[in-house]
Amino acid sequence: MTEKKSQKVSSRSAAFVSKKNALVAGARKEAEAMAKEGKAYLEQCKARVVDMKAQETQADAMLKDAMRLWSIHEDTFQSLLSVYPELIEDLSPRRAQDINAASEMLETHPLARDASRRRVMKNARKNMEAGMENQKLATDASTLIKHYKALLLS
């Protein structure tokens, strides 16, 4: 029986060794595949970094162009202001004079101002009364239509 046991043990041992070898071989294949995938992923990352660096230089160039345009616009605006300094300095006093003249005119002609106010109030009242009358007519017409429909349906 010992011989049978030893054969059984050796066959089990051989089966175990073959399973172990198969597992090791499978693990090696998976490790190789993972290494290849890792290398491919690293290459993709390198390509992305290169693309991002290229875009960064484009953004810097755009910023420099924008700054150059800004300074040109600023210079143009300053030269325009230097051409018309009297206009800008004279604008506020002229506006104040116009406002004072209009105010003085209103104060010097109180009768005309009162007549104008009364005329405006009378026109506003007429417009409001006409609107109310139109609203009443519309309501009456709506009621008439409802009654007419009711008559037709009965």
Secondary structure, DSSP 8 states (H G I E B T S, - for coil): -HHHHHHHHHHHHHHHHHHHHHHHHHHHHHHHHHHHHHHHHHHHHHHHHHHHHHHHHHHHHHHHHHHHHHHHHHHHHHHHHHH-HHHHHHHHHHHHHHHHHHHHHHHH-HHHHHHHHHHHHHHHHHHHHHHHHHHHHHHHHHHHHHHHHHHHH-
